[in-house]
Amino acid sequence: MQGLHMVAVHHAYGSTAVLNNISFTVPAGELVCLLGPSGCGKTTLLRIAAGMERLQAGSVIIDEEVVADATIHVPPEERRIGYMFQDYALFPHLSVLDNVTFGLFRRDRVTAKERAMEMLDQVGMARHAARFPHMLSGGQQQRVALARALAPEPRLFLLDEPFSGLDTGMRSRVRAETLAVLKRNNVATLMVTHDPQEAMFMADRIKVMGANGRILQTGAPADIYHKPVDEYVAHLFGDMNMFEARVEHGQLISSFGAIAADAAVEGTIVRVLIRPEGMTLSNTDGSNTDGGGPQGGGALVDILSAHLLGNSSLVRFRVRDGINGGAEFHVRVPGSFDLTEIGPIWARVDPDHIFLYPLA
């Protein structure tokens, strides 16, 4: 199969193991993202794939060619890879065009220039070919770095936190443009990031790495977001509401009402995690006609704060009564939340947005 194959890769710095039995494949045309906190081994894995870090155990295969194992180490310049560094690493004394043609030294000058201009046109930088890096914005420099890395037609493309130096508005625009160019070139791509939103936007598949140097979960962005295998993976995608509950008759008893827990073991205590968008607020209690309390598991709450975040607001509240009385939670609601015009407020939990994990 065309693409990158990492097989049983181990790596350690002294007595500290940073990669433990890592195996995965990045097929041609697919973008795989390594997601995890600083120090989990993501960049080390990227450098091993590139040949910048010598492999200690396992094997690295690119397009069915073994480029690293116990006896082989093909140097980076002979692996036919493209590498985009965090700081772009453009040559300040070379023009944009000369930066892109730098890696095309095996081609004659005319062919190299034609290929460079073709790539600059793909990234929207052809009209800036005569400029120098210091004359460009951060986003423009990123586009030039992308063109330079793709110009030699690599069989593997590696990105190391490529958008971290850009401001928020430019970052979203440039990563969309980068993704379009990568898909157009159909190259196997391995990307490193600690930003879960970036991983979800860019990746066909995400590999979540833990602090133990292992891959904890692999899947499409939607699968990992909606079905995290453990608390660590769930928390990696943002703040969570959390409380503990006992499983009784297939349900969790809480101030929000009974929550279905069919998959949990009867009689055990579990930790309940709820994303901010998994809770809703309402100014009606939806009381049952038999006086049995709010429908849909509503809990009467006191609003503590509300912060507008653009097209949504983050609202903090405290539960008044019941088993979770006094506990504080936060919920994300559409638009603005006016604290001056509210009366009694009830909070409810969407059972499709909760995760249950047994207590260790």
C-alpha positions as CSV (number, residue, x, y, z in Angstrom):
1,M,0.0,0.0,0.0
2,Q,1.2,3.5,-0.9
3,G,1.8,5.8,2.1
4,L,3.5,5.7,5.5
5,H,3.7,2.6,7.7
6,M,5.1,2.8,11.2
7,V,5.5,-0.7,12.8
8,A,6.1,-1.4,16.5
9,V,8.1,1.8,17.0
10,H,9.8,2.2,20.4
11,H,11.9,5.3,21.4
12,A,13.5,6.4,24.6
13,Y,15.7,9.3,25.8
14,G,18.0,7.7,28.3
15,S,15.8,5.7,30.7
16,T,12.6,7.6,29.8
17,A,10.4,5.8,27.2
18,V,8.6,8.3,25.0
19,L,7.1,6.0,22.4
20,N,5.7,2.5,23.2
21,N,4.9,0.1,20.5
22,I,3.4,2.6,18.0
23,S,2.0,1.1,14.8
24,F,-0.2,2.8,12.2
25,T,-0.6,3.5,8.5
26,V,-1.2,6.7,6.6
27,P,-2.5,5.8,3.1
28,A,-1.9,8.1,0.1
29,G,-4.4,10.9,0.0
30,E,-5.3,10.7,3.7
31,L,-4.5,13.1,6.4
32,V,-3.8,11.6,9.8
33,C,-3.4,13.8,12.9
34,L,-1.4,13.0,16.0
35,L,-3.2,14.8,18.8
36,G,-2.0,15.0,22.4
37,P,-0.5,17.3,25.0
38,S,3.1,18.6,24.9
39,G,5.6,15.9,25.8
40,C,3.6,12.9,24.7
41,G,6.0,12.0,21.9
42,K,4.1,13.4,18.8
43,T,7.0,15.4,17.4
44,T,9.5,12.6,18.1
45,L,7.3,10.3,16.0
46,L,7.2,12.8,13.2
47,R,11.0,13.2,13.3
48,I,11.4,9.5,13.2
49,A,9.2,9.3,10.1
50,A,11.3,12.1,8.5
51,G,14.6,10.5,9.4
52,M,15.7,13.4,11.6
53,E,15.6,11.1,14.6
54,R,17.3,7.7,14.3
55,L,14.9,4.8,14.8
56,Q,15.7,2.7,17.9
57,A,13.3,-0.2,17.5
58,G,10.6,-1.1,14.9
59,S,10.4,-0.1,11.3
60,V,9.4,2.7,9.0
61,I,8.1,2.0,5.5
62,I,7.2,4.6,2.8
63,D,5.5,3.4,-0.3
64,E,6.6,-0.2,0.4
65,E,10.3,0.9,0.8
66,V,11.8,0.2,4.2
67,V,13.5,3.5,5.1
68,A,14.4,2.6,8.8
69,D,14.7,-0.6,10.8
70,A,17.4,-2.3,12.9
71,T,19.9,-2.1,10.1
72,I,18.7,0.6,7.7
73,H,18.6,4.3,8.0
74,V,17.8,6.2,4.9
75,P,18.7,9.9,5.4
76,P,15.9,12.5,5.2
77,E,17.0,14.0,1.9
78,E,16.6,10.5,0.2
79,R,13.1,9.7,1.6
80,R,11.2,12.0,-0.7
81,I,9.3,13.7,2.0
82,G,7.9,17.2,2.5
83,Y,8.2,18.8,5.9
84,M,6.5,22.0,7.1
85,F,8.2,23.3,10.2
86,Q,6.4,25.3,13.0
87,D,8.3,28.5,12.0
88,Y,8.2,27.8,8.2
89,A,12.1,28.0,8.0
90,L,12.1,30.1,4.8
91,F,15.4,31.4,3.6
92,P,15.4,35.1,4.3
93,H,18.0,36.0,1.5
94,L,16.0,34.1,-1.2
95,S,12.9,35.4,-3.0
96,V,9.6,33.5,-2.8
97,L,10.3,31.9,-6.1
98,D,13.9,30.9,-5.2
99,N,12.6,29.4,-1.9
100,V,10.3,27.1,-3.7
101,T,12.8,26.1,-6.4
102,F,15.4,25.3,-3.7
103,G,14.2,21.7,-3.3
104,L,14.1,21.2,-7.1
105,F,17.8,21.1,-7.7
106,R,17.5,17.7,-9.5
107,R,15.5,19.4,-12.3
108,D,16.8,21.8,-14.9
109,R,16.3,25.5,-14.3
110,V,13.4,25.9,-16.7
111,T,11.4,22.9,-15.4
112,A,12.1,23.8,-11.8
113,K,10.8,27.4,-12.3
114,E,7.7,26.0,-14.1
115,R,7.0,23.6,-11.2
116,A,7.6,26.3,-8.6
117,M,5.2,28.7,-10.3
118,E,2.6,26.0,-10.6
119,M,2.7,25.4,-6.8
120,L,2.8,29.1,-6.0
121,D,-0.3,29.5,-8.2
122,Q,-2.0,26.6,-6.2
123,V,-1.5,28.5,-2.9
124,G,-2.4,31.9,-4.3
125,M,1.2,33.3,-4.1
126,A,2.2,33.5,-7.8
127,R,2.0,37.3,-7.9
128,H,4.4,37.5,-4.9
129,A,7.1,35.4,-6.5
130,A,9.7,38.2,-6.6
131,R,9.2,39.2,-3.0
132,F,11.3,38.2,0.0
133,P,9.9,36.5,3.2
134,H,10.2,39.6,5.4
135,M,7.8,41.3,3.0
136,L,5.0,38.8,3.6
137,S,2.5,38.3,6.3
138,G,2.5,35.1,8.5
139,G,-0.2,33.5,6.4
140,Q,1.6,34.3,3.2
141,Q,4.8,32.8,4.6
142,Q,2.9,29.7,5.5
143,R,1.6,29.4,1.9
144,V,5.1,29.7,0.5
145,A,6.4,27.0,2.9
146,L,3.6,24.7,1.8
147,A,4.4,25.3,-1.9
148,R,8.1,24.7,-1.2
149,A,7.4,21.4,0.6
150,L,5.0,20.1,-2.1
151,A,7.0,21.2,-5.1
152,P,9.3,18.1,-5.3
153,E,6.2,15.9,-5.3
154,P,6.9,14.1,-2.0
155,R,5.4,10.7,-1.3
156,L,4.9,11.7,2.3
157,F,4.1,15.1,3.8
158,L,4.7,16.0,7.5
159,L,3.4,19.0,9.4
160,D,4.6,20.0,12.8
161,E,2.1,22.5,14.5
162,P,2.0,24.4,11.2
163,F,-0.6,27.0,12.2
164,S,0.4,27.8,15.8
165,G,2.0,31.1,14.9
166,L,-1.0,32.6,13.2
167,D,-3.8,34.6,14.8
168,T,-7.2,33.1,15.2
169,G,-8.9,34.6,12.1
170,M,-6.0,33.8,9.8
171,R,-5.5,30.4,11.2
172,S,-8.9,29.2,10.2
173,R,-8.6,30.6,6.7
174,V,-5.1,29.3,6.1
175,R,-5.7,25.8,7.4
176,A,-8.8,25.5,5.1
177,E,-6.6,26.5,2.1
178,T,-3.8,24.1,3.2
179,L,-6.2,21.2,3.4
180,A,-7.6,21.9,-0.1
181,V,-4.1,22.0,-1.5
182,L,-3.1,18.7,0.2
183,K,-6.2,16.9,-1.0
184,R,-5.5,18.2,-4.5
185,N,-2.0,16.7,-4.5
186,N,-3.2,13.4,-3.0
187,V,-0.2,13.0,-0.7
188,A,-0.1,10.9,2.5
189,T,0.0,13.4,5.3
190,L,0.9,13.1,9.0
191,M,0.2,16.2,11.1
192,V,1.1,17.0,14.7
193,T,-1.1,19.3,16.8
194,H,-2.2,19.8,20.4
195,D,-5.3,21.7,19.3
196,P,-8.4,19.4,19.2
197,Q,-10.5,21.7,17.0
198,E,-7.6,21.9,14.5
199,A,-7.4,18.1,14.4
200,M,-11.1,17.7,13.9
201,F,-11.1,20.2,11.0
202,M,-8.0,18.8,9.2
203,A,-8.0,15.1,9.8
204,D,-9.5,12.1,8.1
205,R,-8.4,10.1,11.1
206,I,-7.2,11.3,14.5
207,K,-4.8,9.3,16.7
208,V,-4.9,10.4,20.3
209,M,-1.6,10.0,22.1
210,G,-1.3,9.8,25.9
211,A,1.5,10.8,28.2
212,N,2.6,7.2,28.3
213,G,3.7,7.4,24.7
214,R,0.9,5.1,23.4
215,I,-2.0,5.7,21.0
216,L,-5.1,5.6,23.1
217,Q,-7.7,5.9,20.4
218,T,-7.9,6.0,16.6
219,G,-10.9,7.0,14.6
220,A,-12.7,9.6,12.5
221,P,-13.1,13.0,14.3
222,A,-16.8,12.5,14.9
223,D,-16.2,9.0,16.4
224,I,-13.6,10.2,18.9
225,Y,-15.6,13.3,19.9
226,H,-18.8,11.4,20.5
227,K,-17.4,8.1,21.7
228,P,-14.2,8.8,23.7
229,V,-12.7,5.6,25.2
230,D,-11.9,7.1,28.5
231,E,-11.9,10.3,30.6
232,Y,-8.5,11.4,29.3
233,V,-9.7,11.5,25.7
234,A,-13.0,13.1,26.6
235,H,-11.3,15.9,28.5
236,L,-8.9,16.5,25.7
237,F,-11.7,17.9,23.6
238,G,-12.6,20.6,26.1
239,D,-14.0,21.2,29.6
240,M,-16.6,18.8,30.9
241,N,-19.3,18.9,33.5
242,M,-18.8,16.0,36.0
243,F,-20.4,14.3,38.9
244,E,-20.6,10.8,40.4
245,A,-23.7,8.6,40.6
246,R,-24.7,5.0,41.5
247,V,-26.2,2.7,38.9
248,E,-29.6,1.6,40.2
249,H,-32.0,-0.5,38.1
250,G,-30.2,0.6,34.9
251,Q,-30.4,4.3,35.7
252,L,-28.4,7.0,37.4
253,I,-30.1,9.0,40.0
254,S,-29.4,12.7,39.9
255,S,-30.9,16.2,40.5
256,F,-31.5,16.2,36.8
257,G,-33.7,13.1,37.1
258,A,-33.1,9.5,36.2
259,I,-30.5,9.0,33.4
260,A,-30.3,5.8,31.4
261,A,-27.2,3.7,32.2
262,D,-27.9,0.4,30.5
263,A,-24.3,-0.3,29.7
264,A,-23.0,0.3,33.3
265,V,-22.7,-2.5,35.9
266,E,-25.6,-2.5,38.4
267,G,-24.6,-1.2,41.8
268,T,-21.4,0.4,40.7
269,I,-20.5,4.1,41.1
270,V,-19.6,5.8,37.9
271,R,-18.3,9.2,36.9
272,V,-20.7,11.1,34.6
273,L,-19.2,13.5,32.1
274,I,-21.3,15.9,30.1
275,R,-20.1,18.4,27.5
276,P,-21.3,22.0,27.9
277,E,-23.5,21.6,24.9
278,G,-25.1,18.5,26.4
279,M,-27.0,20.6,28.9
280,T,-29.9,23.0,28.2
281,L,-31.5,25.8,30.2
282,S,-35.2,26.7,30.3
283,N,-37.5,29.1,32.2
284,T,-40.2,26.4,32.4
285,D,-40.1,23.3,34.6
286,G,-42.4,21.2,32.4
287,S,-44.1,19.8,35.5
288,N,-45.8,16.4,35.2
289,T,-49.6,16.5,35.7
290,D,-49.3,14.1,38.6
291,G,-47.1,16.4,40.5
292,G,-44.1,14.1,40.2
293,G,-41.7,16.9,39.4
294,P,-40.2,18.3,36.2
295,Q,-40.4,16.4,32.9
296,G,-37.1,15.6,31.2
297,G,-35.1,15.6,34.4
298,G,-35.1,19.3,35.1
299,A,-33.2,20.7,38.1
300,L,-33.9,24.2,39.5
301,V,-30.7,26.2,39.4
302,D,-29.2,29.5,40.3
303,I,-27.3,31.4,37.5
304,L,-23.8,32.4,38.6
305,S,-22.4,34.1,35.5
306,A,-22.8,34.4,31.7
307,H,-20.1,35.3,29.2
308,L,-20.7,36.1,25.6
309,L,-18.3,34.2,23.3
310,G,-19.5,35.5,20.0
311,N,-22.3,33.3,18.6
312,S,-22.8,31.6,21.9
313,S,-22.6,32.2,25.7
314,L,-21.0,30.2,28.4
315,V,-23.3,30.1,31.5
316,R,-22.3,28.9,34.9
317,F,-25.0,27.7,37.4
318,R,-25.4,26.0,40.7
319,V,-28.0,23.2,41.4
320,R,-30.3,24.2,44.2
321,D,-31.6,20.8,45.5
322,G,-31.3,17.1,45.3
323,I,-28.4,14.7,45.3
324,N,-26.3,17.2,43.3
325,G,-27.5,20.2,45.3
326,G,-24.7,22.8,45.6
327,A,-22.7,21.4,42.6
328,E,-21.7,23.9,39.9
329,F,-21.9,23.3,36.1
330,H,-21.5,25.2,32.9
331,V,-23.5,25.1,29.7
332,R,-23.0,26.6,26.3
333,V,-26.2,28.3,24.9
334,P,-26.8,30.0,21.5
335,G,-26.5,33.8,21.3
336,S,-26.4,36.0,24.3
337,F,-27.8,35.3,27.8
338,D,-29.3,38.3,29.5
339,L,-28.9,38.0,33.3
340,T,-31.2,40.9,33.9
341,E,-34.3,39.4,32.4
342,I,-34.4,35.9,33.8
343,G,-36.7,34.3,36.4
344,P,-36.5,30.7,37.7
345,I,-34.3,28.6,35.5
346,W,-34.2,24.8,35.1
347,A,-31.3,22.8,33.7
348,R,-31.7,19.5,31.8
349,V,-29.3,16.9,30.6
350,D,-29.4,15.5,27.0
351,P,-28.8,11.7,27.5
352,D,-27.1,11.6,24.1
353,H,-24.3,13.8,25.3
354,I,-23.2,12.0,28.4
355,F,-20.3,9.6,29.0
356,L,-20.1,7.1,31.8
357,Y,-16.8,5.8,33.2
358,P,-16.3,3.5,36.2
359,L,-14.3,5.0,39.1
360,A,-10.8,3.6,39.4
